[in-house]
């Protein structure tokens, strides 16, 4: 699988673990969904820091 967001194997493994924990029988969460949430959260935090400076 080719990822659109390059990352190390160890990071992907962490995302896979988190996705597995967040998934249930009714809802499947992918590692890339977790990655997208983390990127959005980090971008929001950076934007807030820039506004404070």
N, C-alpha and C positions, 0 to 999 in steps of 0.2 A: 504494500500500500504506500503510495506517495502522499506525503503530508503537504498541505499548503503552508503550514507554519513549521519551519525547520526547528528541530530540538534534539537534544541528546537522547540516547536510548534510556538512560536512567530517569530523565524527566518524563518520557513517555510511559515508563513503567509505573511511576507515581500516579500519573493521570489515569492510567488503566485501573489502578487499585481504587482510587477515589471514585471513578465512574462505577466500578463494580459495587462499591459500598452504597452509592447513591441510587443504584438501580433496584427495581423490584420486579415481581412477576408481571405487574400491570404496566410498568414504565421502564424502558431501557434508556439509560443515559450513556452517551459515548464519551470517550476521552477528549475528543475535540470540543464537545459541548462544555466540558469542565474548563478546558483551556480558554475558550472564548469568554466564559464568565470571569476567569482570572485576569485576562487581558483588559476587559471592560472595566473591572474594578481598579486595576492598576492605572489605567488611563484616567479614570475619574479622580483618583487620588493625586495624580500628577497635575491635572488641571486645577484642582483645588489648591495645591501648593503654589503653583504659578500665580494664581490670583492673590494669594497672601503676600507674595514678594513684591 
